[in-house]
Amino acid sequence: MNDAADGEIPPGRPDDRTASAVRFTTELVAWVATPWALAAHSWLLAVLSVVILIGLPTLLSTPGDKANVIIAVPGRATVLLVLLQLAAAVTSSWLAWPVWAAVPVTVLAAVALITERRRWHWLISAHRHAS
């Protein structure tokens, strides 16, 4: 999750432990549903989707948002990466799974949009440029 390694929240950063848990759960769904949806079309696309969905957020992060920053990016980029995860989770769940499974994923993504608001505001306002 995105809290600092020592458990301390950087100054000015909102405490987003609930948002982080919701975000991580949605990411897990994206990591499972997206290759599942793509596997019927191409195993290569399925593998590539996992590399993108896990690799990009691992490599690219906003300083102060994660304990370890490999490649610093502005806050807007981090917000876009989360939106990519949410979109992948919802779209792929509807393509790959029955309605009874896709509906809760859609609700989870909607909850993530709500719980992420404070973090996104902080990312965009305090981190316009990568440090």
DOBA-538787 format. One record per residue (C-alpha): x, y, z. Coordinates in Angstrom, 1 decimal. Layout:
rec x:X; y:Y; z:Z
...
REM end
This chain:
rec x:0.0; y:0.0; z:0.0
rec x:1.1; y:3.6; z:-0.3
rec x:1.8; y:4.7; z:3.2
rec x:5.4; y:5.5; z:4.1
rec x:7.6; y:2.5; z:5.2
rec x:7.7; y:3.5; z:8.8
rec x:3.9; y:3.9; z:9.0
rec x:4.1; y:7.6; z:9.4
rec x:2.1; y:9.8; z:7.1
rec x:4.1; y:12.6; z:5.4
rec x:3.2; y:16.1; z:6.4
rec x:0.2; y:17.4; z:4.6
rec x:-0.7; y:14.0; z:3.1
rec x:-4.2; y:12.8; z:4.1
rec x:-4.5; y:9.7; z:6.1
rec x:-5.9; y:7.4; z:3.5
rec x:-5.7; y:3.9; z:5.1
rec x:-9.3; y:3.1; z:4.1
rec x:-8.9; y:4.5; z:0.6
rec x:-5.6; y:2.5; z:0.3
rec x:-7.4; y:-0.8; z:1.3
rec x:-10.2; y:-0.1; z:-1.2
rec x:-7.8; y:0.9; z:-3.9
rec x:-5.6; y:-2.2; z:-3.4
rec x:-8.7; y:-4.5; z:-3.5
rec x:-9.7; y:-2.9; z:-6.8
rec x:-6.2; y:-3.3; z:-8.1
rec x:-6.3; y:-7.0; z:-7.2
rec x:-9.5; y:-7.4; z:-9.2
rec x:-8.0; y:-5.6; z:-12.2
rec x:-5.0; y:-7.9; z:-12.0
rec x:-7.2; y:-10.9; z:-12.2
rec x:-10.1; y:-9.8; z:-14.4
rec x:-8.1; y:-8.1; z:-17.1
rec x:-6.0; y:-11.1; z:-18.1
rec x:-9.0; y:-13.3; z:-17.7
rec x:-11.0; y:-11.1; z:-20.2
rec x:-8.1; y:-10.9; z:-22.6
rec x:-7.0; y:-14.6; z:-22.5
rec x:-9.8; y:-15.6; z:-24.9
rec x:-8.3; y:-13.2; z:-27.5
rec x:-4.6; y:-13.5; z:-26.9
rec x:-2.4; y:-14.9; z:-24.1
rec x:0.2; y:-12.3; z:-25.0
rec x:-2.3; y:-9.5; z:-24.4
rec x:-3.3; y:-11.2; z:-21.1
rec x:0.3; y:-11.3; z:-19.9
rec x:1.0; y:-7.7; z:-21.2
rec x:-2.0; y:-6.4; z:-19.2
rec x:-0.6; y:-7.8; z:-16.0
rec x:2.8; y:-6.3; z:-16.7
rec x:1.2; y:-2.9; z:-17.4
rec x:-1.2; y:-3.0; z:-14.5
rec x:1.4; y:-4.0; z:-11.9
rec x:4.5; y:-2.6; z:-13.5
rec x:3.5; y:1.0; z:-14.2
rec x:2.4; y:1.8; z:-10.7
rec x:5.5; y:0.0; z:-9.3
rec x:7.9; y:2.0; z:-11.5
rec x:6.0; y:5.4; z:-11.5
rec x:5.0; y:7.1; z:-8.3
rec x:4.7; y:10.5; z:-6.8
rec x:7.3; y:11.4; z:-4.1
rec x:5.6; y:11.4; z:-0.7
rec x:2.9; y:9.1; z:-1.8
rec x:5.0; y:5.9; z:-1.6
rec x:8.0; y:5.0; z:0.5
rec x:10.1; y:3.9; z:-2.4
rec x:10.0; y:6.0; z:-5.6
rec x:11.7; y:4.5; z:-8.6
rec x:10.7; y:7.0; z:-11.2
rec x:9.1; y:10.2; z:-9.9
rec x:6.1; y:11.5; z:-11.6
rec x:3.7; y:14.4; z:-11.0
rec x:0.6; y:13.7; z:-8.9
rec x:-1.7; y:13.8; z:-12.0
rec x:0.2; y:10.8; z:-13.4
rec x:-0.5; y:8.8; z:-10.2
rec x:-4.2; y:9.7; z:-10.3
rec x:-4.3; y:8.6; z:-14.0
rec x:-2.7; y:5.3; z:-13.0
rec x:-5.4; y:4.7; z:-10.4
rec x:-8.1; y:5.5; z:-12.9
rec x:-6.5; y:3.0; z:-15.3
rec x:-6.8; y:0.3; z:-12.6
rec x:-10.4; y:1.2; z:-11.8
rec x:-11.4; y:1.2; z:-15.4
rec x:-9.6; y:-2.1; z:-16.0
rec x:-11.3; y:-3.7; z:-13.0
rec x:-14.8; y:-2.6; z:-14.0
rec x:-14.5; y:-3.1; z:-17.8
rec x:-12.8; y:-6.5; z:-17.5
rec x:-15.2; y:-7.8; z:-14.8
rec x:-18.1; y:-7.1; z:-17.1
rec x:-16.4; y:-8.7; z:-20.0
rec x:-15.1; y:-11.8; z:-18.2
rec x:-17.6; y:-12.5; z:-15.4
rec x:-21.3; y:-12.9; z:-14.8
rec x:-23.4; y:-10.0; z:-13.7
rec x:-23.5; y:-11.1; z:-10.1
rec x:-19.7; y:-10.8; z:-10.0
rec x:-19.3; y:-7.6; z:-12.1
rec x:-21.8; y:-5.6; z:-10.1
rec x:-19.9; y:-5.7; z:-6.8
rec x:-16.7; y:-4.8; z:-8.7
rec x:-18.5; y:-1.7; z:-10.1
rec x:-19.7; y:-0.8; z:-6.6
rec x:-16.1; y:-1.2; z:-5.3
rec x:-14.7; y:1.0; z:-8.0
rec x:-17.4; y:3.6; z:-7.2
rec x:-16.4; y:3.5; z:-3.5
rec x:-12.8; y:3.9; z:-4.6
rec x:-13.6; y:7.0; z:-6.5
rec x:-15.2; y:8.5; z:-3.4
rec x:-12.5; y:7.4; z:-0.9
rec x:-9.7; y:8.6; z:-3.2
rec x:-10.9; y:12.2; z:-3.4
rec x:-8.7; y:13.6; z:-0.6
rec x:-5.6; y:11.8; z:-1.8
rec x:-6.1; y:12.9; z:-5.4
rec x:-6.6; y:16.5; z:-4.3
rec x:-3.4; y:16.3; z:-2.3
rec x:-1.5; y:14.7; z:-5.2
rec x:-2.7; y:17.2; z:-7.7
rec x:-2.3; y:20.3; z:-5.6
rec x:0.9; y:19.5; z:-3.7
rec x:2.7; y:17.5; z:-6.4
rec x:2.2; y:19.3; z:-9.7
rec x:5.8; y:18.3; z:-10.7
rec x:7.9; y:15.4; z:-9.9
rec x:10.6; y:16.1; z:-7.4
REM end
